[in-house]
Amino acid sequence: MQKFTTKIVEMMKSEGLFEWQGGPIILSQIENEFGPLEWDQGEPAKAYASWAANMAVALNTSVPWIMCKEDDAPDPIINTCNGFYCDWFSPNKPHKPTMWTEAWTAWYTGFGIPVPHRPVEDLAYGVAKFIQKGGSFVNYYMFLNLRGFTKRRPHCNFTWKCSEGTVYGSVDDPKLTYTGNVKLWAGSNTISCLSIAVGLPNVGEHFETWNAGILGPVTLDGLNEGRRDLTWQKWTYQVGLKGESTTLHSLSGSSTVEWGEPVQNASNMAFFNAPDGDEPLALDMSSMGKGQIWINGQGIGRYWPGYKASGNCGTCDYRGEYDETKCQTNCGDSSQRWYHVPRSWLSPTGNLLVIFEEWGGDPTGISMVKRSIGSVCADVSEWQPSMKNWHTKDYEKAKVHLQCDNGQKITEIKFASFGTPQGSCGSYTEGGCHAHKSYDIFWKNCVGQERCGVSVVPEIFGGDPCPGTMKRAVVEAICG
C-alpha cells in the first residue's frame, strides 16, 4: 500500500496537480470508512489506521489529508463524516473543520431491488442543518455515478447445463437440484456446472475468506445403491468460458465458428448499422433474461431484466428521515432495462452484437433506442438565490432557465404556473394559488428558442396571486 500511495502522489506532483502547484487538488484522502472495522478488529486495526495516516502525511502533499468515518484520526489528519445526514457530527479536535465528505444523494441500484430516490427537498434540508450546526464543507456523493451495477451482498447463481435439460439456482434459492433421466456409462462420468458470481460485496472485511461458487454438498440420487456423495470427488474449477478465450465476441473471433439460429440459452450474434444522428444510444434488453453483452468486442455489461424488483414502492413523502428503502420505484419491474452504448464504439455499418444468455429470453426482441429530449422542466422558488458573478458574489433575482438539445427548439409550453403548483415533471397541476398570466411570459420568451430565461418575480406573471405565500415558477416546455 505504501508503494502504491507513494506512486500516486508522485504522479500528481509530476503533473503539477496539487493546489500549491497551480492544480485543482485541494485535499487528499487515505483509506475509506475504515473506522467501523476497528470496532470488530480492535487494536491491530487501530494500529494500521495510525500507520496509514502517518505514512500519508510523510509524503508531503502540502494539502490537508482526510480520513472519513475515522473518529481517532491522528493529527494533522482531519476526520470527516459520510452519510445521509451529518448535522450530528463534530471532528475529534476543535481546531479541525467540520467536513461532510459524502452527502449521500441517493443509494445504489441493485439487481432485483427497487430503484431508490432521495427527494431533493430532504437533501437540501440535511445540508442546511449541517451548515447551521457549523459545517464548513459538503461534497455530494455521488453527483455522477461511475460505479458498475452493484449488489449489496455476495451473490452467486448456478446453472447446470447438460444434454437432458437445464436447472437454475439463485441467491434466494441457492440449492440447485436437477431432476430427470441422465445417461451414465460404466467408468468415469463428468458433471459440469456453470457458476457465475454476480456483483461484489459493498462493504466488509477479509474478502479473501468469503467463499463463492459451488460449495457443496453434491449428491447423486437414483442409483442402484441409492444416494452417492460426490462432494469429496476430484473437482476442478476453470475460470472463464471457451468462447471468451476464442474471443467469440469480437469481429475476428466470431468468424471462427458457425452460428445457428437465435436460441434462448446460448450465445447469439447479429450485425447492425449505427442509427443516424448524435443522440445517446442504448440497448433495450427487456426481452432477455440474464447474461452479458458485447458490441464490436467491447463489453457493454451484464444484464438481468428477468430478475424483477420486489419491495415497497408506495407514495413518496420527503418529510421525515430518509433511508434507502424510502421513495422506491420499479417494484415488479426490471431494475435496469436500457444499457448505454457509446457511439464512439460503433462504425457506420457492420457492427457486431454478441450476447451470452444464461437464463432464457427472446433475442429477436432486442432493440437499439435513442435518448432524445421531448420536454424540459424547471421548478424555481421566488426566493431562490441566483448568482450573477462568482468572483464578486453578486446575486440577482431567481430565474428559470430552459434549454433543449442542440438542433432542437422550444415549440410549445405544455404547463406553466407561478404560485403553488403540484406534481412533478410530466404531470404538473395547478395548486390553490396560480397566476393566470403564468403562460404568457414563457410563450413570449421561449417558444422558437433553443434556450431561454425568465425571472421569477410576481410582476412578470401579472402580479402576486397570493401575497404572503412562498411561490414557485414551474414550467414544462416541449422540444422539437
ABEGO torsion letter per residue (X at the ends): XAAAAAAAAAAAAAAGABAAAGBABABBBBEBGAAAAAAAAEAAAAAAAAAAAAAAAAAGAGBBBBBBGBAABBOABBBBBBEABAAABBBABAABBBBBABBBABBBBBBGBBBBBBBAAAAAAAAAAAAAAGBABBBBOBABBABBBBBABBBBBBBBBBAAEBBBBBAABABBBBBEBBBBBBEBBBBBBBBBBBEBBABEBGAAABBBEBAOBBBBBGBAAEBBBAAABBBBBBBEBAAAAAGAABAAAAAABBBBBBBABBBBBBBBBBBBEABBBBBBAAABABEBBBBGGBBAEBBBAABBBBEBBBBBBABEBBBAABGBBGBGBBABABBBBBAAABBABGBBBBBBBAAEBBAAABBBBBBBBABBBBBBBAABBBBABAAAGBBBBBBBBBBBBBGBBBABBABBBBEBBBEBBGABBBBABBBAAAAAAAAAAABGBABBBBBBBAAAAGEBABBGBBBBBBBBBBBX
